């Protein structure tokens, strides 16, 4: 089931710019310069979002000369997807069994 770690991760991914970054990084490893070009966000704003994503474990960095590349950590997304899959399975069981708590 969902944990407080999952809730924190959901909050990180809920931001439209961060979701755009995740979508871009799903396709390839990108440096900050690429992300600025792709998103139109300012460098400082983007850096703040990337810091939050790094702290949440969604992305990891790879230094390359004077640039920093970012890549997505699919294992983190897999774990979150697994939590949602468990939740969906529990909900299906409730619907299938017509489980209902009586009102007192």
C-alpha positions in Angstrom: 0.0 0.0 0.0 1.0 3.6 -0.2 3.5 5.0 2.4 4.5 8.5 3.4 7.6 8.1 1.1 5.2 7.4 -1.7 3.1 10.5 -0.8 6.3 12.6 -0.8 7.2 11.2 -4.2 3.7 11.9 -5.6 4.0 15.5 -4.4 7.4 15.8 -6.2 5.9 14.4 -9.4 2.7 16.4 -9.2 4.4 19.7 -10.2 3.9 20.3 -14.0 7.5 21.3 -14.6 8.9 18.4 -12.7 6.5 16.0 -14.5 7.8 17.5 -17.8 11.4 16.9 -16.7 10.6 13.3 -15.8 9.0 12.8 -19.2 12.0 14.2 -21.0 14.5 12.2 -18.9 12.5 9.0 -19.7 13.8 9.4 -23.2 17.4 10.3 -22.6 20.0 11.6 -20.2 20.1 15.4 -20.4 22.2 18.2 -19.0 20.7 21.3 -17.4 21.3 23.3 -20.6 19.2 20.8 -22.5 16.4 20.9 -19.9 16.4 24.8 -20.0 16.0 24.6 -23.8 13.3 22.0 -23.7 11.2 23.4 -20.9 11.8 27.2 -21.3 12.3 27.4 -17.5 14.9 29.7 -16.0 18.2 28.1 -15.0 17.7 28.9 -11.3 14.1 27.6 -11.2 15.1 24.4 -13.0 18.0 23.9 -10.7 15.7 24.1 -7.7 13.3 21.6 -9.2 16.2 19.2 -10.0 17.5 19.5 -6.5 14.1 18.5 -5.1 13.9 15.6 -7.5 17.4 14.5 -6.6 16.6 14.6 -2.9 13.5 12.5 -3.5 15.6 10.0 -5.4 13.8 10.4 -8.7 16.9 11.5 -10.6 20.6 11.0 -10.2 23.4 13.2 -11.5 26.4 12.4 -13.7 29.2 15.0 -13.8 30.7 15.5 -17.3 33.3 18.2 -17.4 31.6 21.5 -16.5 28.1 20.1 -17.1 25.9 18.0 -14.9 23.8 15.4 -16.6 20.6 14.1 -15.1 19.0 10.6 -15.6 15.8 9.1 -14.3 15.8 6.4 -11.8 13.2 3.9 -13.1 13.4 1.7 -10.0 11.8 4.5 -8.0 9.0 4.9 -10.5 8.6 1.1 -10.6 8.2 1.0 -6.8 5.6 3.8 -6.9 3.8 2.0 -9.7 3.8 -1.2 -7.7 2.2 0.6 -4.7 -0.6 1.9 -7.0 -1.0 -1.6 -8.5 -1.5 -3.1 -5.0 -4.0 -0.3 -4.3 -5.9 -1.1 -7.5 -5.9 -4.8 -6.7 -7.3 -4.1 -3.3 -10.0 -1.9 -4.8 -10.9 -4.6 -7.4 -11.3 -7.1 -4.5 -13.6 -4.7 -2.7 -15.8 -4.2 -5.8 -15.8 -7.9 -6.7 -16.8 -8.9 -3.2 -19.3 -6.0 -2.8 -17.6 -5.2 0.5 -19.5 -2.5 2.3 -19.3 -1.4 6.0 -22.7 -1.0 7.5 -23.6 2.4 8.9 -24.4 2.5 12.6 
